[in-house]
Structure formats: structure tokens, C-alpha cells
Amino acid sequence: MAIAVASCWFNSLASTSTSRYPVSSQRLFSASQIPATRLVIPKAVSQSQSPRKRTPKEHTHKSSLEKEANSQKISRRSRDERKYSDADNRSGIKKTEKPQSTAFKSFGTQRKSAKGFMGNLTDQQAETAKIQDAAFLNAVVKVYCTHTAPDYSLPWQKQRQFTSTGSAFMIGDGKLLTNAHCVEHNTQVKVKRRGDDTKYVAKVLAKGMECDIALLSVENEKFWKGAEPLQFGHLPRLQDAVTVVGYPLGGDTISVTKGVVSRIEVTSYAHGSAELLGIQIDAAINPGNSGGPAFNDQGECIGVAFQVYRSDDVENIGYVIPTTVVSHFLDDYERNGKYTGFPSLGILLQKLENPALRACLKVPSNEGVLVRRVEPTSGASNVLKEGDVIVSFDGVDVGSEGTVPFRSTERIAFRYLISQKFTGDTAEVGIIRAGDFMKVKTAMNPRVHLVPYHIEGGQPSYLIVAGLVFTPLSEPLIDEECEDSIGLKLLTKARYSMARFKGEQIVILSQVLANEVNIGYEDMSNEQVLKFNGTRIKNIHHLAHLIDSCKEKYLIFEFEDNYLAVLEREASSAASSCILKDYGIPSERSSDLLEPYVDPIGIGTGENQVMDDNDLGVGDTPPITNSEFGSDGLHQAPGTSSKWVKSKFETWELLLPAERREIQGSCSKQQMDNSIHDGKHPKFNKFIFNMRALIYYGK
């Protein structure tokens, strides 16, 4: 069993990125610390920093090796087409017996015998000089980055800074390309050209965490003097020669290693949260190679080095981001002025290899994949249903193993076609539903993660109430805390739960800052808070809004397993400043929680916006707000616009069977159909009200 690690060189405190796939981008150790099996991010990091201290909360952290071993126990696999994780035979990697080519051989030159090599020494020296003088080497630069990562356990502060080195290359128009993990949480980025002793300040224009690509720019014109940008080549073929260039550990000058293309398939990206096309090569990729280019025989760039596979059972397995993924990233940036991400269908699928299963679903031939579940936040939630069989995507037939034709004689995972789309695009999906073939169109949008892999803006949100520290659950927090302290229940939710609407979060009580006002709660940590004063919590901003508008005597927090924490409101407010002073905390909440609260609506459609007057219609009563929900709220029947009613009617199919039965007690589906045109039927309005309450707050 082996995991993966991506490619820049960190110190022992460095990378904290995680993945749900069978690859893990945890920390990269020095040679004496590297575990037996892992997939690594090669990024070179200064080893001079000492471990930071943790205050005010004391943790009993496991050692780094223990964390790496335990990280293999929890599957971090994508929910999208989770069953296809083994479809591309990634687990069956064979140990290569091909000897590694020397670093300075010419393109396509094979290793010679000792006798032949000595006899052609002059030719070899000439070939080496040819590579050293190649123009494309001058386009590869060294990246120096200073990182200041957030402290997810103590979210009001940051960790001690550290430095790292990686590689980048020129692509024209004053731009450089490197890996996102090379400049993650950057406070300063500098670059240095080959043969130059001057470091120039670079600016990060865009970062694609999913695809592990970052775009840099350098304003100083001296940096670009005599620069020749690289040219992108096409996707290579198997056994094509490949040369990796960069600045790995072991020296300060440029390094060249050579190998061949071993495999091309959809690959787990260790740093990101997606599975995209990847090129597997046998050329050496070492810490510091991250962000460096890989070249073909013609000197064209065919991709970006980014991760390696480490195991006792295999050797010389590295991965390159192909130019198809790089071009998608650059086109996305040019279209939108920023990186918007790779879209997803937001569905769980099952292969249809079994003939009886196909016959039961009325699938006539050996084709298609079964839709097991549709995420409520996906663009497909209004057109696809559980039990549908997807047989084509944009006119390309989908096989029963979830693969599609690729080039002339190959097949590749169905996810590849999805990854070629852009945010906002429309896809035509051919499906079989109850034996009938039909085509539906769905909007393509990035996936909404209930537990995010990377925090937008870099700094986590937090809220401190009388010493109770609340923060959203995230993968970096899970990685920073030991898994035992997070608990199996939260880990299960993090791995398998789906967001019901855009903006939903799992809010946890991460720790309690001891004070007289919270006596008895000091030992609580990493507990999910479900309700505040009887109201279901949607996200941490919602919790802050509820607390700010509370006029009751007590603040009542309901946690998992019916655990309660009750605080007196006035006493909590009085103790706040004292607690902040005692623990040296600058503010009781993060800056994003100072903004006005916006209630997420458009449940089930992935929308997240405030309704305006046009949405409501003239003379209609606005949809109910948080303050109108209460113990008596479900007995009311507020007026609702027909436009709003129709959008909520479409969410009927998204509800679980138990939720549907609960709603049918108020209104039958026939009554709902009869009332869809005017939206004024009182029972229908009560149905809408109850359904909205169920979706927002659960039951």
C-alpha cells in the first residue's frame, strides 16, 4: 500500500495540504525521515526553524511519522465517481526495471556499455554541452518563497514563517508558471534566473489549488532582458522521451534528469481536491523540482513537474501536469480575470458491469454508469435523479466501467471529459431513465465542499463567546489536529457528507479558554454545534448573527449527542474583554464575521444570493427570515410568490424519503401540482414553509 506526496521541498513544519484520494500531501521529510510509502510534494525548505510553541491550548500531538501512518487509515477519495478510483489501475503500479538515464544525456540517447561509453567520450561531452547551452534552460528560474501559514487550532494567529525553494518557467507576456503549493500562504516570493545573482520580487496573480498551478508576474524589466518563453507541446505518447528541468536539492545550479513517459491517465492530485489528467514518468523528480518544466525531444514543454510516488515496492515514479490542464488554467484566468476552478457534475456513480443490474435498469447494452446520488448544490440537481444511467456525455459514449474513448486505441476515466469544461459551460448528458432514453442539459459548476480543502482568503473564520472558540471544520484543521482528537463522527462527516446548500459549514467548538464564566465546559473540544437557542446553525456567520441578535437571558448551545452548554448572556458579554486580554487575542471574531450577514437561499440549485424585489414580485410577502423561525413558526403560512414557489417545488426530488413523508402530512403532491400556477393555496404555502424549514434546519 502506498500513498503519494507532491513536489517542492519543505522543512519539518511545512506542507499541511490534504486530499481525499488515495494520495496524501502531508509533510515532506528529510531523507532520514521519509516514510516507507507515500506520494510527496518536492519543495525545498530551510531546515533552520525550530518548532513553534502552542498557546494557550496544549496539544498532545502524534509524531509526524505516526500522523503519516494514520493518514492511510482514512480514505480521502473523491465523492465524484468514487467507485472509479481503481478503474485506471493506479493501484497496480509495477516496479520499473529500466535503469535511470544520466542527467546530461542528449535527447533520445540510450545508455551505452562501459566500453562503448569510454570509446565515445568526445561525443558525449559534445552532447552535454549542447544541453547546457539549450535556450529552453534559460527560461527556467528558481523560486524563493517565504510562507506564513494560518494556525487552524488557534485561528486568530499565524504559524511561524518558513522558507522554501522551487522552480518556475517563463511562458510569455511577462508571466511565470509554477506549482500552487510552492507559493501557498506566501508573504514574499522572489525568483532568480539561471546565471544571474539577482533575486527579483514576483507577484502571485492566480492560484489553482485543485490543479496545483500558480501564475506569477515580475514587474522589473531587467528580469526579462533576453528572455525567451517556452513553447507548449502536445500530449506525449507512451515511451516518448521526457526531460525534467529544475532546481532540486543537492546544489544551487540548474538540474536536468531524463526518462520516458510511462502512463497517461486521470490522476489524484495530492495537493488539490480533484482528479485530473496526469503524466507518469520515470525521470527523477526531487524536492525543489516542483514547478519546473518537462520537455519532449523537440524542446517543447509538455507539462509541469509536481509530485512523486514513494514506496518500498516501486521506484522512479514521478508525475507531470500535462499542457491540457495548464491550458485550461490559463484560459480560465484569461476569461474571468481570476481562477474559477474545474467544474464537476456533483454525482456519485456506480459501474454497470453486472448483466443482471443492467437488465433491472433496462439498459440494453454494455454501457453507462448508474447515478447513486446527486449533490443538492450541483448544477445537475435539477435534471439528474438517483437511478438514472448516464450513457453519453456531450455525444461521447460512456462505457460500463465509467471510461470513454481516448485518442485512437486508449480509454480513460469519464471524469476526463468533465474536466475539459469551464465554469458556466453547459453539457449535454444522455441518460436512460426507467428504460427511456433522453438527453438533458446541465450547467457545469465547481463542486461545493462541506469541509473545504483550502480556505478562501487563507485565514480561517473564528468566533469566541465567553471563552468558547467556534470555527468551521476544514481539512487543514483535521490535518493540524490529531485524528483521535477530531473524533470518528466528525471524520465521517468530513469524508462523506454533502453540502445541502452553498455556504453550509460544519461549525465546531474547537476549544474552551478557561474562565469563571465557562466553568464545567473546559474539557470540551472539537464538538459540532448544531443549534443555538433552538435554531439550526447553517454556518459560522449565521451563528454570529444569531448571537448578536439574541435578547434572551441565556445563550444555549446544543451539540452532538444532546450535549448542552448554557451561558448567561450578560455575564458572557462582561467576561469577553477579560478573556481576550488574558489569552492575548486581538479580537473576539475574525474580520469576515464583521461583515453584514447574508442568508443563503436558492437551496438545491447552488445559488447563494439575496432576493431582490424582482424575485419577490409586486405585492408579495417576502420569504421568511431567520428571526421568524421559532417554536410556533411551522404553524404559520406566510404568502409566497409564484416564482419563489416554483423554484422550491423543483427541490421536491432532492428530499430524502423521510423528509417527503413529513411534508406530505401538510400537502399532497396533487395539491402541489394544482397550486403551482398561482402559489396562493394555503396548504401549498404551508408545504413550502415546512419544506424550507426542513432543508435549512433539518428535522
N, C-alpha and C positions, 0 to 999 in steps of 0.2 A: 504494500500500500504506500502510495506516495502522494505528497502534496506539491504545490508549486509556489515559487517565490518570484517576484518581479525584479527588474534590473537597474538600480542605482546603488550607491554604497553608503549605508548609514552607520552611525555608531550604535551602541547597545541600547540607546533610548529612542531610536529614530522612528521607523515606519510603524504606523498603527492602523493601516488600512486593512479592511477585511472583505471577504467575499462569501457568498452563499453557495458557491460552486465547490467542486472537489479540488479547489486550489485555495491557498491561503497566503495573502500578502501580509504577513505579520512583520516581525523584525528580522533584519538580516544581520547575522553574527559574523565575527571574525572567524578565520579558518578553524581555530581550535574549538569554536562553539557551535559550528553548523550541525544541526540535527541530521540524522541519517537520511530522512526523506522529507523533501519539501520543494516547493516552487518558489523561487526567490526573486526579489526586485533588486538588481545590481545597481546600487548607487553608492558612491564612495563618500564616507563620512569621517569627520575628525574624531579621533578616539580620546581627545583630551578632556572632555567634560566629565564631571563627576555626577552621580545620580542625584536627582533633585529630592528635596525633602517634601513630605506631605503634611500639611497642616490645614485646618485644625483636626481633620479626621484622620485617624490612624488606620491603615490597612494592613492586613497580613496577606501580602501578595505572594503568589506562587513564583517560583523561579521562571526565567524565560524559557528554559527547556521544558519545564512542566507545562507551561502555557501552550507551547508548540505541540506537545504530545496530546494535550486535552483538546486542542482545536480540531484534531482529527475525529473526535467523537461526535461532533455535531455536524451534520451535513449542511453545507452552505450552498445548496443548489438552487438554481433559478426556479421560480414557480412557473414561469412560462415554459411550456413543453418540458416539465421536469423529467418526464419519463424518457426523454431522448438523450439524457446525459451520456448514455453509453452507446448511442446509435452510431457514433463515428469511431468506435473502438479506441477511444483515448486511453482506456484503462489497460489496453494490451500493448503498451509500448515495448518494443523489443530492444534488447541491448545491442548497440551497434558494435560491429567488429571492424569497421573501416578505420584505418589509422588516421589521426588528425593531421591535416596538411599544415606545413610550416607557415609562419606568419607572413613571410615575404616572397612566396612563390608567385609567379605570373599567373594571369587568369587562364584556367584550363590546364595548367601544367600538372602532371601526375608525379607522385613521389618516385624517385629513382632509387635503384640499388646503391649501396655504398660505393661499389666500384664505378658504376656509371656516373654517380654524382661527382666523385673526385675527378673523373675524366672531363666533365663539362663545367668545371668550376667557373670559368670565364663567362660562359653563357648565363649561369645562374646569377652571377654578380651583375651582369647587364640587365637581366630581368628585374632584379631587386631595385636597381637604380631607376628603372622605368616606372615602377610602382611608387617609389618615393617621390618622383618628380611629377606624378599624375596630378592634373589640375583639380580633380574632384577632392583630393585630400585637403586642399587649401580651403574648401568650403565647410569643413568640419571644425567646430570650435569646442572649447572646454567651458563648462558651466560651473560657476561657483555660487552656491545658494546658501543663505542664512535662513533657517526655519525657526519660527516661534509658534509651536502648536498649541491649541487650546487644551486646558485641563478639564476634561469632561466630568471628573469626580468633584472638582472644585471649580464650577463653571464661571465664577467671577474673576478668575485669574488665568494666566497662561503658563505653560511649562517653560523650563529653562531653554534658551535658544541653543541650537547646534548648527553646524555647518556640514555641507555635503558637496560632492562634485559629481558631475555627469557629463553628458555630451549633447551637442546640438548641431544643426547644419543649416546652411543658407538655402532659401527657396525662392528668392527674388522679392522685389518690391519692398526691400528693407525689412524682411521678416526672417525669423529663425523658427525651426521646429524642434521640439524636444518632447520628453515624456512629462505627463502631468505630475507624476509622483516626484519628479526631480525638483519641481518648484512649488509643491504643495505647502501651504501655510508660510509662504515666503515673506520675509521682511526686506530682503535685499537680494538681487540677482545680478551677477556680473558674468561677463563672457570674455574669453581670450582666444585670439586667432593663433593658428599654427605659425611658429617662427616669430611671434610678437611677444614682448614682455609687458604689454599694457593691458590692463583689465578695464572693460567698458561696462557701464551700468546698462542693464536691459530692463525692459518693462514687459510684464505679462499681459497680453491682450485678451487671451481666452484660454480656458482650461476645460478639457473634456474628460471628466473623471471616469466615465464609462469606458471610453476608448483609450484612456491613458495617453492623451496627446495635449500638448500646450503650444500656443503660438506666442512668440516673443518678438520684440522690436528693439532696435538700438538707434537712438537719435543722433549720436555722434557720427559725423560724416567720415571721420578718419578711419573708423572701423570698417567702412565699406570700400575703402580705396583698393582698387584692383580686384574686388571680389567677383567671383563667378558662381552664380547659384547653380544648384544641382538640377538635373532634369529627371523627371519621374518616368519610370519604365512600366511595362505591363506586368500582369501577374505571371510569375515564372512557372515553368513546368517542373515535374519531379526530376531529380538528378541534375538540374541546372546548377552551375557553379554560382556561389554567393560569397561575397567578401564583406566582412563586418569591420567598420572603422570607428574608432572612438578613443576615449581617454580612460581606460580602466586602471585599477590599482597596479602597482608594480613599477611605476615610473611616471614622469611628468610629460613625456612626449607622446605623439600620436601612436596608436597601435592598430595593426591590421591582422585579422585572422581570416582563414578561408575554409570553406566547406561546401556542402551541396544542399539542395532543397530535399528534405526527407518526406514531408507531408504537408498538405494544404487542406484545412477543414475548419469548421466552426469551433472556436477555442474559448475556454474560460479565461477571461482577463482578470488576473489576480488582484489588480488594484481597483478595478471598477465593479460594476454591478450588472454586466451584460455578457453575453456570449456572442462574439463577433468572429469574422473570418480571420484566421491566423496562419502564418507560415512557420513550419517547424524546420529547423536547420541543424546541422551537426557542427557548425563552426563555433569556436569557443566564445561565449558571452560572459564577461566577468564584471564584478562590481565596478561601476563607473562607465560601462558601455551604454547604459540606459540613455536613450535619446539619440544615439548615433545611427548613421545610415547603414543600410546593407545594399551592396551593388551587385549588378549582374556583369557578364563578360564585356558588355559594351560601355561600362562605366555609368549606367543609369541607376538611379535609386529605386529599389523595388520595395523598400519598407524601412521601418524604424525598429531597432532592437529594443526589447522592453522586459523580457522575463526569461528565466531558465528553469529547467526541471531538474531537481536534485533528488537522487535516490541511490541506495546501495546497489540496486538492481539495474540501473541504466547509467549512461554517461553521455556527455556531449549532446545534450538536447537543449536547444535554445529556441526562442520564439521571436518572430518579427511581425510587426503590424504592417499589413500589406498596403499598397498605394490606394486600393479601393476604399479602405477605411479612412486613410489620410485624406483622400479627395472628398469624401463625404463630410469630414470635419471642416475642411477649408470651404467647401461650398455652403455649408450651413452658416459659417461665420460671414461669408460674403452676402448671403441672402438676408440675414437677420441682424447683422452687426454684432452678434454675440453667438455663443454656442447654445443651442436649444436641446440637443440630445438626440439619441436614436429612438425612434418610435417602437411601440410594442402593441401587439394585439390584446394583451392582458387576458390571456386564457390559459387554462390547464388542459393538456391534451393526453390522449391515450392511443397507443398504436393499435391497429386493427389487423394483426397477423392471423388471429384465430378465425377459421371459416364460420364457426357457429355464431361468433359475435357479429360478423359481417352479415350473416343471414338474418339474425334477430333485428338488426338495424336497417334491413332492406337495402344493403349496399350490394349492387350486382357484381362488382368485380373487385380484384385485389388492389384496392386504392383507398385513400382517405385516412383521416385521423379523427378520433372522437373528441368532442368538446366536453370535458368533465366539469368545468366551472368557468364562469365569466366574471372578471373583476368588475364591481359596480362602477369604478372610476374610469374604465377603459372606453374608448370610442366605439367598441364593438358591443357594448352592453345593451344597446337598443336594437341590434339586428341579429346577434347570435344568441342561441339558447343552449342550455345543457341538453345533451343528446343529439345535437347537430353533428353531422360528419362533414368535415372540410375536405373537398376533393380537388380543389384548384385554388390558386392564388394569382390574380392578375393573368389568368389564362394558362398558367403553368400547372400541370398535373402534380398532385401530391400523392406519393406512394403510401402504402400501408405501414411502413416503418417511419414515416414522417420525413422522408427525403424527397428531393426534387432533382431533375437532371442538372448537371453542372459541366460546362464545356462539352467536349464531344463524347467521352466514354466514362465520365465520372458522375457520381451522385453526392449530394451534400445536404445537410440538415435544412429543413423547411425554414428555420429561423433566418437563414441567409437572405431569403427574399424579403423578409420583413425589414431586415437591417438596411436594405437598399433604399427604403423610403425615407422621406423627410417629415418632420413635424408639420401637421396640417395637410399632408397629402391624403388622397382617397385611394383605397384599394378595393378591387372587385373580388369577392370571395365566392367561389362556387360551393354550395352545400347540398347535402341530402338530408331532408327533414321529413321524418315519417314516410320514407320511401319516395318522396317527391324531390326532384332536382330543381334548384332555384339559384339565382345569383343575387347577392346582396352587396351593397357598398358600405364601407365603414371608414370612419375618419381615423387617421393614424396619429397617435399622441404618445409622448413619453410615459412610461409607467409611473404610477404614484405609489411610492413605498410607504407603508405604515411605519416601518422602522427604517429610516434612511441610512445609507452607507456613508454619505458625506453631508456635512452640514452646510447649507447655503449661507454664504457670508462668513463661514469659518468658525464663528463663535457660537456656542450653544446657548439656548434660552434658559433662564432660571427665574424662580420666584421664591422668596424667603418670607414665610409667615410665622412670626413668633418662634423663629429658630428652625422651623420645618422647611427643608430645602426641596423644592419641586423642580423637576427638569424633564424634558421629553426623553423617552428611551431611544437610543441610537446605536448603530453598530460600533462606532468608536467608543462609546461608553461601555458597551459589553466587552470590548477588547481590553479596555483600560482596567475595568474591574475583573476580578477572577470570576469564572462562570459559576462557581459554587455560591458566591455572594449574590449573584443575579437571581438564581433560582430556576428550577426546571420549568415552572409555569410561564415565567416571562420569556425564557429562551424559546419555548414552544410558540408563543405568540409572535415573537420576533421572526421566527423562521417560516411560519406557515399562515399567519393571519393576513387578511387583505383589508386595505382601507375601504371603508364604505362610502367615503366622500373625500374630495380633495381638501386637504387641511387637517384631516383627522390625525391625532397623535396618541400614543400611549404615554400618559403622564405618570411619573413615578415620584415617590418620596425617596430621594437618594440618601439622605442622612438627616439627623436632628442635631442642631447646635445646642448643647445643653444649657438650660436656663430655668429659673424657678417657674416660669410660666408654662413650660412644657414637661414638667416632672411626670415620670411614668412612661414617656414616649422615647426616651433617649436611645433605646436599643433598636428602634425601628430603622430599617434601611432597605432600599430597593423594593418598595412595595407599591403596586399600582393603585392610584387613587381613582375610584370610579365615579363618585358623586360628591357634590358639595351642597349641603343643606337640601338634599333630596333631588338635586338637578344633575343629570348625567353630564359628565365633562367631555367636551369634544377635543380640546387641545389646551395647551398651557395658557394661551392668550385668553381663551374662554374662562379658564379658572381664575385668572387675574381679574377679568371683568366681573365675574360673579362676586368675588371677594370685595372689590371696590364698591359695588352697588349694594352690598349686604347691609341691612339695617337691623337685623336680628341680634339678640343678646349673645348667641353662641355661634361659633364657626364649627360646623360639623363636617368632618371629612370621613367618607366611607371608603374602605379599602377592600381588596380581595378577601374572601372568606369571612365577610361580615365584620371585619375589624374596624373599630371606631376610634377616632381621635377628635376630642372636643376641646375647644379653646374659648375662653371668654373674649369677646370681640374688643372691648375697651382695654382690657389688660394686655391683650396681644399687641394692640397698637402702641400702648405706652412702653412696652418692653422692646419694641423693634429697634430703636436707635441705640439702646444699650447693647443689644446683641451684636449689631453691626460693628460697634466700636470695640467690643471685647475680642472679636474674631478678625478685625482688620479688613472688613468687607466694605467696599466703596458704596454699594447701592443694594437695596432690597430686591431689585429686579433688573433684568437685562434691558438694554436700551430698546430692543424691538417691542417690549411689552409696554413701553411708554406711548406707543402709537395708538390711535383710536381702534377699538376692536371692531372687526368686520365679521359678521356671522356668515359662515359658509352656507351657500344654498346651491341649487342645481344638483341635488343628491342623485347619484346614479348616472349622471351624464358627464361627470368630471368637471363641471363648471364651478367657478368659485368667484362670484361677483355679487355686488349689491344690486338689488332690483331697483329700477328707476320707474318713473311714472308710466312710461310706455309699457312696461312689463305688467303693471297692475291693471291698467285700463281705467277709463274715466269713471269716477263714482264708485269704484270697487273698494272694499276694505282691504288694507294691506295684510299680507300674511302675518301670522302671529310672531311675536318676538320672544326672546328668552324670558323676559320679565313676566309674560303672560302664561308661561308654563307653571303649573303648580299642582297641588293635590286635587283641586277641583277643575283643572284645565280641561281634562278629557270629557267633561260633561257639557262643554260649550260647543257651539257650531258657528264660528265666525264666517262671514262672507268671503268668497274666494273668486277670483277672476277666472273666466273660462280658459284663458291662455295658460294660467298657472295650473289649473286643474288638469288640463290635457297633458302637460309635462309630467305631472305627478302620476297620472294614470299609466303612463308608459313605464313607470317603475314597478308596477304590479308584478311583472315577471321576474323582478330581481329579488323579491322577498322569499324567505325560506318558507317551507310548508307550514310550520307552526305559526309564523307571523301572518300568513294568509288566513289561516283559520281564525286567528284572533281578530283580524279585520272584518272577516265575513260576518261576525256577530253584529256588526253595525250596519253593514250594507252588502247586498249580494252583488255579484258581478253583473247580473242582468240590469239591476237598478243603476249600476255604474255606467253601463253602456247607454241606457236611456237618458242619462243626465249629462253625457259628455258634451252635448252641444250648448247647453245653457249654463251649466255649472252652478245652478241655483237650488238644486234638490237638497233639502236639509239633511237627509240621511247621507247623501253623497258628500256634502260638506263635512259631515262628521267622519265619514270614511277617510277623506283627505286629511283631516285633522289628526285622526288616530294613526294613520299610516305615517304621517310626517313625524309624529312623536315616537313611533316605533323605530323608524330609521335613524332619527337623530340620537335618541337616548337609549334605545333598547327597551326590553320589557322584562 
